[in-house]
Amino acid sequence: MPRILSRERTAASRSKRRADYRQRKRSRTSAPSAFAPARKSVLALVSREKTAPAPETRESLRQQLVLLTSLPLGTPRNRPGTDRFDCAAGGRFSGRHMSFDAARHVAAIERDGYTIIEDFLPASVLAEVRRVLALYLDTNAGRNDFEGTRTERVYTLVARARVFWDIVTDARVMSLCERFLLPNFLLTASQAIRIGPGETPQPIHSDDAFHLLPRPRPMISLSTIVAVDPFTADNGATTIIPGSHLWDDEKVSGQFSFEPVAPEGQAELERLAVAAVMPAGACVVLAGTLLHGGGRNTTNTSRTAFSNQYCQPWARPQENFFLGVPREVAQQMPPRLLSLLGYSIHPPFIGQMTASHPIKSLAPDHENRVVAQARAAGARLPE
Ligand SMILES: O=C(O)CCC(=O)C(=O)O
């Protein structure tokens, strides 16, 4: 008897839940939603993008993208941020506290497309970075002109040492990302770059050119390049074209390409570029739309740097960190970092893992939901 009662109760509560759900669904579709117009125009935009827009529609597409991402050109996100705050320089490796003038750096990025944080890494953190990089350098060579044939790159730095965990989540960098990217932004690249003696200039490019959306437009990514050796005009300091983050497609003749850019276009871009001369430990922060490149190294020594780059939560990251970061390393990482690596949800459900939060996959006893469901259903994988 109690069993029947409880079944009835279960059935009653199930039908109530269904009625509530139907009611919620009705009110969702009838009530005007703040997202409805945006959603509709995103769909329209996507289907139009699929059929390669004619040049005359590019400007209107660009304007719609600006509206949809709420990122007016030349101004930071319409979200107030902290203008100045105190933070620990170099995370857990340093007890040094400092004041960071976020508003000044935001203004420089808006105006020039870049800014330099001079005292980014204290000496102790820099020493640890050098120790870790020494373990991996001298083992890789660049594979093409873009990577640099006399340049070495070590990818997926964030998986290699804890010192990069603190640097990737540095409060100053996070505050700049928060101004220019949507919440739930992601890490898109984390690599060391050592430009060797005799290296030629890297083709001038912008870091978010992977995302083939018409320019001018808001940045889709924000890059940091940290000097491990001092950057000089001769040893391959990053070269930058100030203000080029605002250029349109026509003006950007040296777009990212694995093919050589037309020599006259590249020469003209190089003429406009200035070297980001800065001391070891300094960090240049670039809008993803800014034209720049690794510089020519005419010295007898190499120039080492590393670059962490961040992107909008809806953009596909360059590095696949789910596969690149070993699971047992990810299991030790702090939640903020895991969120940057994609163990996060961008509402309503970008990044979900079989309808659950991806961070659950790191639990020691986690069982893949598809495997568990197949077992319960007596199904084979794949059928
Ligand atoms: O090494 C540098 O200074 C810049 C490298 C760069 O821009 C890149 O590889 O995308």
The ligand as an SDF file (V2000), in Angstrom:
LIG
                    3D

 10  9  0  0  0  0  0  0  0  0999 V2000
   57.9000   36.3610  -31.3770 O   0  0  0  0  0  0  0  0  0  0  0  0
   57.3270   37.4460  -31.5260 C   0  0  0  0  0  0  0  0  0  0  0  0
   57.8020   38.5020  -31.1760 O   0  0  0  0  0  0  0  0  0  0  0  0
   55.9730   37.4920  -32.1880 C   0  0  0  0  0  0  0  0  0  0  0  0
   55.5100   36.1650  -32.7090 C   0  0  0  0  0  0  0  0  0  0  0  0
   54.1500   36.2270  -33.2890 C   0  0  0  0  0  0  0  0  0  0  0  0
   53.5610   37.2400  -33.4480 O   0  0  0  0  0  0  0  0  0  0  0  0
   53.4930   34.9840  -33.6810 C   0  0  0  0  0  0  0  0  0  0  0  0
   54.1420   33.9400  -33.8310 O   0  0  0  0  0  0  0  0  0  0  0  0
   52.2570   35.0070  -33.9120 O   0  0  0  0  0  0  0  0  0  0  0  0
  1  2  2  0
  2  3  1  0
  2  4  1  0
  4  5  1  0
  5  6  1  0
  6  7  2  0
  6  8  1  0
  8  9  2  0
  8 10  1  0
M  END
$$$$
